[in-house]
Amino acid sequence: MRLVGPSGEQVGIVPLAKALELAQEYDLDLVEVAANARPPVCKLMDYGKFKYESAMKAREARKNQAHTVIKEMKLRPKIDPHDYDTKKGHVVRFLKQGDKVKITIMFRGREQSRPELGYRLLQRLAEDVQELGFVESNPKQDGRNMIMVLGPHKKKTEAMAEAREAQAARKAERQGGSSADAAEEPAEA
């Protein structure tokens, strides 16, 4: 087997008995790291530490993995301008966070005979947020509702990274401002 030392140096091709002897000498474990290689590659290491570090890497990878969330925004065809602006603000926030947004126009009664009102409203909303997102699925009638899905231009991971950076900048600004205030107080006294 090919043996790798505790600090990553190549020991060479050694028999199993010699490798186990070296592991005992260093008070470490002999761990097979590449079973499919010819000859198999083994490394001298602390197996408990190796398991812990690999578990931590897996945990970190899961934490950084972005799961796509679809937020939903419901509107009516005869929405007031201010209400439209409020709903549009929510859609903008969701897209900035990297989430998909499902826009639903709910028709009631005789409104169902005028689907073009809902279509125009969805097109207007898509145009208003086009710098943040794109139309993933075009408006389509679904029973009493008309549905359109908007997707963000940024991936969820990018949006999360930007949010973390902005939060860190705000935190640093607050700490910088409070330490500057503290420095000014003794000068006044």
N, CA and C atoms as a LAMMPS dump frame, in Angstrom:
ITEM: TIMESTEP
0
ITEM: NUMBER OF ATOMS
567
ITEM: BOX BOUNDS ff ff ff
-5.0000000000000000e+02 5.0000000000000000e+02
-5.0000000000000000e+02 5.0000000000000000e+02
-5.0000000000000000e+02 5.0000000000000000e+02
ITEM: ATOMS id mol type element x y z
1 1 1 N 0.84 -1.184 0
2 1 2 C 0 0 0
3 1 3 C 0.88 1.241 0
4 2 1 N 0.352 2.33 -0.574
5 2 2 C 1.064 3.602 -0.574
6 2 3 C 0.72 4.309 0.735
7 3 1 N 1.722 4.75 1.464
8 3 2 C 1.516 5.339 2.785
9 3 3 C 1.839 6.829 2.759
10 4 1 N 0.95 7.596 3.386
11 4 2 C 1.144 9.04 3.544
12 4 3 C 1.324 9.299 5.032
13 5 1 N 2.324 10.077 5.369
14 5 2 C 2.64 10.352 6.772
15 5 3 C 1.647 11.29 7.437
16 6 1 N 1.814 11.526 8.755
17 6 2 C 0.867 12.345 9.508
18 6 3 C 0.809 13.805 9.042
19 7 1 N 1.912 14.342 8.521
20 7 2 C 1.894 15.742 8.075
21 7 3 C 1.736 15.846 6.559
22 8 1 N 1.333 14.755 5.898
23 8 2 C 1.059 14.779 4.472
24 8 3 C 2.219 14.373 3.589
25 9 1 N 3.363 14.017 4.169
26 9 2 C 4.523 13.634 3.354
27 9 3 C 4.366 12.194 2.867
28 10 1 N 4.918 11.912 1.695
29 10 2 C 4.859 10.573 1.107
30 10 3 C 5.908 9.682 1.778
31 11 1 N 5.461 8.58 2.384
32 11 2 C 6.387 7.622 2.987
33 11 3 C 6.826 6.625 1.918
34 12 1 N 5.904 6.272 1.021
35 12 2 C 6.228 5.342 -0.054
36 12 3 C 5.33 4.123 -0.011
37 13 1 N 5.681 3.121 -0.807
38 13 2 C 4.905 1.878 -0.836
39 13 3 C 5.493 0.937 0.208
40 14 1 N 4.669 0.595 1.196
41 14 2 C 5.118 -0.256 2.307
42 14 3 C 4.113 -1.386 2.514
43 15 1 N 4.554 -2.506 3.09
44 15 2 C 3.608 -3.587 3.405
45 15 3 C 2.694 -3.179 4.571
46 16 1 N 1.574 -3.865 4.68
47 16 2 C 0.579 -3.557 5.707
48 16 3 C 1.171 -3.632 7.11
49 17 1 N 1.959 -4.65 7.393
50 17 2 C 2.544 -4.823 8.729
51 17 3 C 3.416 -3.62 9.094
52 18 1 N 4.217 -3.143 8.154
53 18 2 C 5.092 -1.988 8.393
54 18 3 C 4.252 -0.729 8.646
55 19 1 N 3.159 -0.572 7.867
56 19 2 C 2.282 0.594 8.024
57 19 3 C 1.618 0.582 9.399
58 20 1 N 1.153 -0.59 9.835
59 20 2 C 0.53 -0.697 11.162
60 20 3 C 1.547 -0.422 12.264
61 21 1 N 2.765 -0.872 12.063
62 21 2 C 3.842 -0.636 13.03
63 21 3 C 4.131 0.866 13.154
64 22 1 N 4.185 1.563 12.005
65 22 2 C 4.409 3.016 12.018
66 22 3 C 3.249 3.743 12.705
67 23 1 N 2.03 3.278 12.456
68 23 2 C 0.862 3.897 13.08
69 23 3 C 0.935 3.764 14.591
70 24 1 N 1.333 2.597 15.068
71 24 2 C 1.459 2.37 16.505
72 24 3 C 2.581 3.23 17.079
73 25 1 N 3.66 3.365 16.339
74 25 2 C 4.81 4.156 16.773
75 25 3 C 4.428 5.632 16.944
76 26 1 N 3.65 6.155 15.995
77 26 2 C 3.22 7.563 16.052
78 26 3 C 1.991 7.755 16.947
79 27 1 N 1.437 6.652 17.464
80 27 2 C 0.213 6.677 18.263
81 27 3 C -0.949 7.287 17.455
82 28 1 N -1.053 6.841 16.189
83 28 2 C -2.109 7.301 15.286
84 28 3 C -2.812 6.095 14.684
85 29 1 N -3.841 6.366 13.886
86 29 2 C -4.59 5.305 13.217
87 29 3 C -4.173 5.24 11.753
88 30 1 N -4.295 4.063 11.167
89 30 2 C -4.024 3.871 9.747
90 30 3 C -5.377 3.913 9.035
91 31 1 N -5.596 4.952 8.215
92 31 2 C -6.892 5.159 7.567
93 31 3 C -6.723 5.049 6.055
94 32 1 N -7.57 4.229 5.443
95 32 2 C -7.538 4.078 3.991
96 32 3 C -8.298 5.253 3.373
97 33 1 N -7.595 6.081 2.589
98 33 2 C -8.222 7.27 2.009
99 33 3 C -8.606 7.077 0.544
100 34 1 N -7.959 6.166 -0.169
101 34 2 C -8.3 5.899 -1.571
102 34 3 C -8.228 4.393 -1.811
103 35 1 N -9.358 3.722 -1.637
104 35 2 C -9.394 2.261 -1.757
105 35 3 C -9.283 1.806 -3.208
106 36 1 N -9.777 2.601 -4.15
107 36 2 C -9.8 2.193 -5.558
108 36 3 C -8.466 2.377 -6.261
109 37 1 N -7.546 3.105 -5.65
110 37 2 C -6.244 3.347 -6.284
111 37 3 C -5.42 2.066 -6.275
112 38 1 N -4.465 2.003 -7.174
113 38 2 C -3.542 0.863 -7.217
114 38 3 C -2.139 1.366 -6.996
115 39 1 N -1.443 1.067 -5.966
116 39 2 C -1.902 0.378 -4.76
117 39 3 C -2.795 1.301 -3.92
118 40 1 N -3.593 0.741 -2.994
119 40 2 C -4.469 1.565 -2.158
120 40 3 C -3.655 2.575 -1.343
121 41 1 N -4.25 3.76 -1.131
122 41 2 C -3.556 4.818 -0.392
123 41 3 C -4.09 4.86 1.031
124 42 1 N -3.165 4.846 2.009
125 42 2 C -3.52 4.931 3.421
126 42 3 C -2.757 6.094 4.037
127 43 1 N -3.327 6.65 5.097
128 43 2 C -2.696 7.797 5.743
129 43 3 C -2.671 7.567 7.246
130 44 1 N -1.602 8.049 7.871
131 44 2 C -1.502 8 9.334
132 44 3 C -2.177 9.249 9.881
133 45 1 N -3.23 9.054 10.673
134 45 2 C -3.957 10.203 11.23
135 45 3 C -4.765 9.77 12.437
136 46 1 N -5.251 10.768 13.164
137 46 2 C -6.149 10.52 14.287
138 46 3 C -7.544 10.341 13.691
139 47 1 N -8.08 9.135 13.741
140 47 2 C -9.343 8.837 13.074
141 47 3 C -10.51 9.615 13.683
142 48 1 N -10.52 9.781 14.993
143 48 2 C -11.586 10.54 15.658
144 48 3 C -11.618 11.978 15.161
145 49 1 N -10.441 12.58 15.061
146 49 2 C -10.341 13.955 14.566
147 49 3 C -10.788 14.021 13.101
148 50 1 N -10.402 13.014 12.314
149 50 2 C -10.78 12.941 10.903
150 50 3 C -12.306 12.871 10.758
151 51 1 N -12.947 12.01 11.558
152 51 2 C -14.405 11.88 11.509
153 51 3 C -15.079 13.189 11.895
154 52 1 N -14.57 13.836 12.956
155 52 2 C -15.142 15.097 13.421
156 52 3 C -15.027 16.172 12.336
157 53 1 N -13.833 16.289 11.733
158 53 2 C -13.627 17.317 10.709
159 53 3 C -14.492 17.067 9.477
160 54 1 N -14.627 15.801 9.081
161 54 2 C -15.464 15.509 7.913
162 54 3 C -16.936 15.787 8.227
163 55 1 N -17.365 15.525 9.461
164 55 2 C -18.741 15.833 9.858
165 55 3 C -18.967 17.343 9.848
166 56 1 N -17.978 18.102 10.31
167 56 2 C -18.102 19.564 10.326
168 56 3 C -18.145 20.117 8.899
169 57 1 N -17.349 19.542 7.996
170 57 2 C -17.373 19.985 6.599
171 57 3 C -18.74 19.708 5.984
172 58 1 N -19.285 18.533 6.259
173 58 2 C -20.6 18.174 5.725
174 58 3 C -21.674 19.103 6.281
175 59 1 N -21.569 19.423 7.561
176 59 2 C -22.538 20.319 8.198
177 59 3 C -22.459 21.712 7.581
178 60 1 N -21.244 22.2 7.362
179 60 2 C -21.039 23.519 6.754
180 60 3 C -21.582 23.538 5.326
181 61 1 N -21.369 22.453 4.594
182 61 2 C -21.875 22.367 3.219
183 61 3 C -23.4 22.395 3.207
184 62 1 N -24.027 21.686 4.163
185 62 2 C -25.492 21.708 4.253
186 62 3 C -25.986 23.096 4.595
187 63 1 N -25.27 23.789 5.492
188 63 2 C -25.682 25.123 5.915
189 63 3 C -25.619 26.105 4.748
190 64 1 N -24.573 25.985 3.928
191 64 2 C -24.401 26.902 2.808
192 64 3 C -25.242 26.53 1.596
193 65 1 N -25.846 25.353 1.647
194 65 2 C -26.677 24.917 0.535
195 65 3 C -27.98 25.712 0.564
196 66 1 N -28.32 26.293 -0.558
197 66 2 C -29.523 27.122 -0.615
198 66 3 C -30.714 26.273 -1.038
199 67 1 N -31.791 26.392 -0.305
200 67 2 C -33.006 25.703 -0.703
201 67 3 C -33.951 26.748 -1.297
202 68 1 N -34.481 26.441 -2.453
203 68 2 C -35.336 27.379 -3.16
204 68 3 C -36.693 27.436 -2.481
205 69 1 N -37.122 28.655 -2.234
206 69 2 C -38.415 28.871 -1.604
207 69 3 C -39.279 29.634 -2.598
208 70 1 N -40.522 29.231 -2.723
209 70 2 C -41.447 29.975 -3.576
210 70 3 C -42.388 30.747 -2.662
211 71 1 N -42.276 32.065 -2.724
212 71 2 C -43.17 32.938 -1.964
213 71 3 C -44.384 33.208 -2.852
214 72 1 N -45.517 33.479 -2.229
215 72 2 C -46.714 33.751 -3.021
216 72 3 C -47.268 35.119 -2.676
217 73 1 N -47.684 35.85 -3.701
218 73 2 C -48.302 37.153 -3.521
219 73 3 C -49.646 37.109 -4.232
220 74 1 N -50.719 37.421 -3.502
221 74 2 C -52.059 37.375 -4.084
222 74 3 C -52.557 38.797 -4.318
223 75 1 N -53.106 39.018 -5.506
224 75 2 C -53.631 40.327 -5.893
225 75 3 C -55.042 40.162 -6.444
226 76 1 N -55.758 41.282 -6.522
227 76 2 C -57.063 41.32 -7.179
228 76 3 C -56.923 42.166 -8.436
229 77 1 N -57.753 41.942 -9.453
230 77 2 C -57.63 42.725 -10.687
231 77 3 C -57.853 44.224 -10.465
232 78 1 N -58.735 44.59 -9.548
233 78 2 C -59.024 46.004 -9.289
234 78 3 C -58.308 46.444 -8.016
235 79 1 N -56.984 46.444 -8.057
236 79 2 C -56.185 46.795 -6.886
237 79 3 C -55.9 48.296 -6.914
238 80 1 N -55.958 48.927 -5.749
239 80 2 C -55.656 50.361 -5.652
240 80 3 C -54.166 50.592 -5.864
241 81 1 N -53.784 51.775 -6.344
242 81 2 C -52.358 52.053 -6.627
243 81 3 C -51.441 51.857 -5.418
244 82 1 N -51.864 52.337 -4.25
245 82 2 C -51.002 52.198 -3.068
246 82 3 C -50.855 50.733 -2.663
247 83 1 N -51.957 49.986 -2.74
248 83 2 C -51.894 48.557 -2.422
249 83 3 C -50.973 47.829 -3.404
250 84 1 N -51.055 48.233 -4.68
251 84 2 C -50.176 47.639 -5.695
252 84 3 C -48.715 47.921 -5.347
253 85 1 N -48.409 49.168 -4.959
254 85 2 C -47.028 49.525 -4.607
255 85 3 C -46.538 48.707 -3.414
256 86 1 N -47.408 48.496 -2.435
257 86 2 C -47.039 47.705 -1.26
258 86 3 C -46.732 46.265 -1.666
259 87 1 N -47.618 45.675 -2.46
260 87 2 C -47.41 44.294 -2.913
261 87 3 C -46.148 44.195 -3.772
262 88 1 N -45.927 45.197 -4.621
263 88 2 C -44.727 45.213 -5.466
264 88 3 C -43.479 45.28 -4.585
265 89 1 N -43.538 46.05 -3.501
266 89 2 C -42.412 46.13 -2.562
267 89 3 C -42.09 44.775 -1.953
268 90 1 N -43.132 44.015 -1.624
269 90 2 C -42.916 42.668 -1.082
270 90 3 C -42.257 41.769 -2.126
271 91 1 N -42.731 41.859 -3.369
272 91 2 C -42.159 41.046 -4.452
273 91 3 C -40.691 41.406 -4.641
274 92 1 N -40.377 42.705 -4.613
275 92 2 C -38.987 43.164 -4.762
276 92 3 C -38.126 42.588 -3.644
277 93 1 N -38.628 42.634 -2.412
278 93 2 C -37.869 42.105 -1.267
279 93 3 C -37.609 40.605 -1.428
280 94 1 N -38.632 39.867 -1.848
281 94 2 C -38.462 38.425 -2.04
282 94 3 C -37.42 38.133 -3.121
283 95 1 N -37.479 38.871 -4.227
284 95 2 C -36.519 38.652 -5.315
285 95 3 C -35.105 39.012 -4.873
286 96 1 N -34.965 40.074 -4.07
287 96 2 C -33.637 40.453 -3.564
288 96 3 C -33.071 39.372 -2.654
289 97 1 N -33.955 38.665 -1.944
290 97 2 C -33.518 37.583 -1.063
291 97 3 C -33.21 36.312 -1.847
292 98 1 N -33.467 36.329 -3.158
293 98 2 C -33.16 35.172 -3.994
294 98 3 C -34.276 34.147 -4.063
295 99 1 N -35.482 34.516 -3.637
296 99 2 C -36.61 33.59 -3.666
297 99 3 C -37.426 33.771 -4.943
298 100 1 N -38.063 32.689 -5.373
299 100 2 C -39.008 32.785 -6.481
300 100 3 C -40.309 33.341 -5.921
301 101 1 N -41.085 34.007 -6.778
302 101 2 C -42.357 34.579 -6.333
303 101 3 C -43.456 34.13 -7.286
304 102 1 N -44.506 33.557 -6.694
305 102 2 C -45.677 33.147 -7.469
306 102 3 C -46.73 34.235 -7.275
307 103 1 N -47.108 34.907 -8.353
308 103 2 C -48.109 35.97 -8.285
309 103 3 C -49.439 35.37 -8.716
310 104 1 N -50.449 35.526 -7.872
311 104 2 C -51.776 34.997 -8.167
312 104 3 C -52.766 36.149 -8.231
313 105 1 N -53.473 36.265 -9.343
314 105 2 C -54.559 37.236 -9.474
315 105 3 C -55.848 36.461 -9.236
316 106 1 N -56.609 36.873 -8.225
317 106 2 C -57.844 36.168 -7.878
318 106 3 C -59.039 36.908 -8.488
319 107 1 N -59.791 36.212 -9.318
320 107 2 C -60.972 36.787 -9.949
321 107 3 C -62.212 36.349 -9.18
322 108 1 N -63.178 37.293 -9.031
323 108 2 C -64.444 36.953 -8.382
324 108 3 C -65.591 37.394 -9.277
325 109 1 N -66.626 36.611 -9.291
326 109 2 C -67.854 36.985 -9.996
327 109 3 C -67.632 37.351 -11.448
328 110 1 N -68.091 38.558 -11.82
329 110 2 C -68.028 38.987 -13.214
330 110 3 C -66.615 39.357 -13.652
331 111 1 N -65.685 39.472 -12.702
332 111 2 C -64.289 39.76 -13.065
333 111 3 C -63.723 38.639 -13.936
334 112 1 N -64.287 37.432 -13.793
335 112 2 C -63.782 36.282 -14.551
336 112 3 C -63.987 36.451 -16.051
337 113 1 N -64.929 37.311 -16.444
338 113 2 C -65.156 37.532 -17.875
339 113 3 C -64.144 38.517 -18.462
340 114 1 N -63.258 39.103 -17.616
341 114 2 C -62.254 40.073 -18.078
342 114 3 C -60.84 39.629 -17.69
343 115 1 N -60.368 38.48 -18.195
344 115 2 C -59.031 38.008 -17.815
345 115 3 C -57.908 38.925 -18.299
346 116 1 N -58.194 39.771 -19.321
347 116 2 C -57.15 40.673 -19.817
348 116 3 C -56.727 41.688 -18.756
349 117 1 N -57.622 42.004 -17.801
350 117 2 C -57.249 42.915 -16.704
351 117 3 C -56.149 42.282 -15.844
352 118 1 N -56.324 41.023 -15.524
353 118 2 C -55.313 40.31 -14.741
354 118 3 C -54.017 40.155 -15.513
355 119 1 N -54.137 39.874 -16.811
356 119 2 C -52.947 39.701 -17.648
357 119 3 C -52.141 40.992 -17.69
358 120 1 N -52.85 42.13 -17.881
359 120 2 C -52.155 43.429 -17.93
360 120 3 C -51.49 43.748 -16.595
361 121 1 N -52.162 43.412 -15.496
362 121 2 C -51.594 43.668 -14.168
363 121 3 C -50.318 42.846 -13.962
364 122 1 N -50.347 41.588 -14.375
365 122 2 C -49.156 40.743 -14.242
366 122 3 C -48.018 41.246 -15.125
367 123 1 N -48.335 41.689 -16.345
368 123 2 C -47.299 42.227 -17.233
369 123 3 C -46.688 43.496 -16.643
370 124 1 N -47.534 44.349 -16.06
371 124 2 C -47.044 45.588 -15.43
372 124 3 C -46.105 45.27 -14.274
373 125 1 N -46.484 44.297 -13.455
374 125 2 C -45.642 43.905 -12.322
375 125 3 C -44.314 43.331 -12.819
376 126 1 N -44.358 42.507 -13.86
377 126 2 C -43.132 41.919 -14.413
378 126 3 C -42.201 43.015 -14.935
379 127 1 N -42.762 44.04 -15.582
380 127 2 C -41.943 45.155 -16.083
381 127 3 C -41.355 45.963 -14.93
382 128 1 N -42.136 46.142 -13.857
383 128 2 C -41.673 46.938 -12.714
384 128 3 C -40.508 46.283 -11.976
385 129 1 N -40.427 44.966 -12.001
386 129 2 C -39.366 44.273 -11.248
387 129 3 C -38.359 43.581 -12.165
388 130 1 N -38.312 43.969 -13.437
389 130 2 C -37.454 43.253 -14.392
390 130 3 C -35.97 43.367 -14.08
391 131 1 N -35.51 44.403 -13.349
392 131 2 C -34.083 44.49 -13.016
393 131 3 C -33.696 43.496 -11.921
394 132 1 N -34.67 42.989 -11.167
395 132 2 C -34.386 42.027 -10.098
396 132 3 C -34.743 40.593 -10.469
397 133 1 N -35.725 40.43 -11.36
398 133 2 C -36.174 39.082 -11.677
399 133 3 C -36.687 38.981 -13.1
400 134 1 N -37.011 37.771 -13.49
401 134 2 C -37.508 37.505 -14.837
402 134 3 C -38.739 36.621 -14.737
403 135 1 N -39.55 36.627 -15.785
404 135 2 C -40.759 35.81 -15.818
405 135 3 C -40.345 34.371 -16.09
406 136 1 N -40.551 33.527 -15.09
407 136 2 C -40.183 32.118 -15.222
408 136 3 C -41.287 31.325 -15.912
409 137 1 N -42.534 31.635 -15.548
410 137 2 C -43.655 31.025 -16.271
411 137 3 C -44.652 32.132 -16.591
412 138 1 N -45.035 32.214 -17.846
413 138 2 C -45.926 33.274 -18.314
414 138 3 C -47.294 33.168 -17.65
415 139 1 N -48.042 34.286 -17.618
416 139 2 C -49.375 34.262 -17.004
417 139 3 C -50.273 33.23 -17.672
418 140 1 N -50.936 32.437 -16.833
419 140 2 C -51.883 31.462 -17.379
420 140 3 C -53.071 31.344 -16.431
421 141 1 N -54.23 31.112 -17.029
422 141 2 C -55.471 30.991 -16.273
423 141 3 C -55.511 29.628 -15.592
424 142 1 N -55.889 29.626 -14.316
425 142 2 C -55.988 28.389 -13.553
426 142 3 C -57.292 28.449 -12.765
427 143 1 N -58.385 28.057 -13.391
428 143 2 C -59.685 28.15 -12.736
429 143 3 C -60.076 29.609 -12.562
430 144 1 N -60.306 30.023 -11.326
431 144 2 C -60.669 31.416 -11.044
432 144 3 C -59.454 32.325 -10.917
433 145 1 N -58.284 31.749 -10.954
434 145 2 C -57.059 32.525 -10.74
435 145 3 C -56.214 32.595 -12.004
436 146 1 N -55.349 33.609 -12.045
437 146 2 C -54.341 33.711 -13.092
438 146 3 C -53.001 33.719 -12.375
439 147 1 N -52.069 32.891 -12.838
440 147 2 C -50.81 32.69 -12.115
441 147 3 C -49.619 33.005 -13.01
442 148 1 N -48.594 33.621 -12.395
443 148 2 C -47.321 33.871 -13.063
444 148 3 C -46.227 33.656 -12.02
445 149 1 N -45.089 33.095 -12.432
446 149 2 C -43.972 32.878 -11.507
447 149 3 C -42.794 33.734 -11.953
448 150 1 N -42.238 34.492 -10.994
449 150 2 C -41.047 35.306 -11.239
450 150 3 C -39.859 34.647 -10.562
451 151 1 N -38.74 34.587 -11.252
452 151 2 C -37.512 34.037 -10.679
453 151 3 C -36.487 35.144 -10.521
454 152 1 N -35.633 35.068 -9.497
455 152 2 C -34.615 36.106 -9.291
456 152 3 C -33.454 35.943 -10.269
457 153 1 N -32.814 37.067 -10.613
458 153 2 C -31.611 36.995 -11.446
459 153 3 C -30.46 36.406 -10.648
460 154 1 N -30.407 36.712 -9.328
461 154 2 C -29.331 36.215 -8.458
462 154 3 C -29.712 34.864 -7.894
463 155 1 N -28.721 34.05 -7.663
464 155 2 C -28.954 32.782 -6.983
465 155 3 C -29.147 33.064 -5.5
466 156 1 N -29.795 32.142 -4.831
467 156 2 C -30.062 32.284 -3.397
468 156 3 C -28.76 32.449 -2.619
469 157 1 N -27.717 31.701 -2.971
470 157 2 C -26.45 31.786 -2.231
471 157 3 C -25.824 33.164 -2.379
472 158 1 N -25.898 33.742 -3.592
473 158 2 C -25.357 35.092 -3.8
474 158 3 C -26.131 36.102 -2.974
475 159 1 N -27.462 35.97 -2.961
476 159 2 C -28.292 36.896 -2.198
477 159 3 C -27.989 36.779 -0.707
478 160 1 N -27.795 35.539 -0.219
479 160 2 C -27.477 35.345 1.2
480 160 3 C -26.123 35.955 1.532
481 161 1 N -25.142 35.796 0.643
482 161 2 C -23.807 36.353 0.872
483 161 3 C -23.865 37.878 0.911
484 162 1 N -24.616 38.485 -0.011
485 162 2 C -24.756 39.943 -0.015
486 162 3 C -25.437 40.422 1.258
487 163 1 N -26.461 39.703 1.704
488 163 2 C -27.165 40.09 2.927
489 163 3 C -26.229 40.019 4.128
490 164 1 N -25.387 38.966 4.187
491 164 2 C -24.426 38.846 5.288
492 164 3 C -23.418 39.988 5.27
493 165 1 N -22.924 40.333 4.065
494 165 2 C -21.96 41.432 3.945
495 165 3 C -22.585 42.751 4.386
496 166 1 N -23.819 43.003 3.955
497 166 2 C -24.505 44.237 4.33
498 166 3 C -24.724 44.288 5.837
499 167 1 N -25.082 43.142 6.425
500 167 2 C -25.299 43.085 7.867
501 167 3 C -23.994 43.341 8.611
502 168 1 N -22.902 42.768 8.138
503 168 2 C -21.595 42.98 8.772
504 168 3 C -21.175 44.445 8.656
505 169 1 N -21.452 45.064 7.506
506 169 2 C -21.11 46.478 7.318
507 169 3 C -21.917 47.353 8.272
508 170 1 N -23.215 47.044 8.421
509 170 2 C -24.052 47.823 9.353
510 170 3 C -23.561 47.65 10.782
511 171 1 N -23.183 46.418 11.136
512 171 2 C -22.7 46.145 12.489
513 171 3 C -21.4 46.901 12.75
514 172 1 N -20.484 46.883 11.772
515 172 2 C -19.213 47.598 11.915
516 172 3 C -19.453 49.1 12.016
517 173 1 N -20.421 49.588 11.252
518 173 2 C -20.745 51.016 11.286
519 173 3 C -21.283 51.403 12.659
520 174 1 N -22.162 50.559 13.209
521 174 2 C -22.71 50.836 14.545
522 174 3 C -21.621 50.814 15.599
523 175 1 N -20.732 49.819 15.525
524 175 2 C -19.652 49.723 16.506
525 175 3 C -18.677 50.873 16.342
526 176 1 N -18.401 51.253 15.106
527 176 2 C -17.503 52.375 14.841
528 176 3 C -18.101 53.67 15.358
529 177 1 N -19.399 53.854 15.177
530 177 2 C -20.087 55.057 15.646
531 177 3 C -20.125 55.122 17.161
532 178 1 N -20.349 53.987 17.836
533 178 2 C -20.419 53.995 19.301
534 178 3 C -19.043 54.208 19.911
535 179 1 N -17.974 53.691 19.29
536 179 2 C -16.634 53.893 19.838
537 179 3 C -16.183 55.33 19.597
538 180 1 N -16.635 55.951 18.488
539 180 2 C -16.295 57.347 18.228
540 180 3 C -16.994 58.242 19.243
541 181 1 N -18.252 57.917 19.588
542 181 2 C -18.973 58.686 20.596
543 181 3 C -18.284 58.563 21.947
544 182 1 N -17.835 57.367 22.273
545 182 2 C -17.162 57.137 23.553
546 182 3 C -15.85 57.909 23.597
547 183 1 N -15.165 58.017 22.474
548 183 2 C -13.891 58.737 22.435
549 183 3 C -14.105 60.236 22.591
550 184 1 N -15.247 60.76 22.112
551 184 2 C -15.515 62.192 22.205
552 184 3 C -15.903 62.612 23.613
553 185 1 N -16.585 61.746 24.355
554 185 2 C -17.076 62.112 25.68
555 185 3 C -15.977 62.534 26.639
556 186 1 N -14.85 61.811 26.777
557 186 2 C -13.82 62.251 27.715
558 186 3 C -13.203 63.593 27.304
559 187 1 N -13.156 63.889 26.007
560 187 2 C -12.565 65.142 25.551
561 187 3 C -13.404 66.326 26
562 188 1 N -14.732 66.141 26.087
563 188 2 C -15.616 67.233 26.491
564 188 3 C -15.527 67.499 27.984
565 189 1 N -15.233 66.506 28.79
566 189 2 C -15.262 66.646 30.24
567 189 3 C -14.112 67.417 30.785
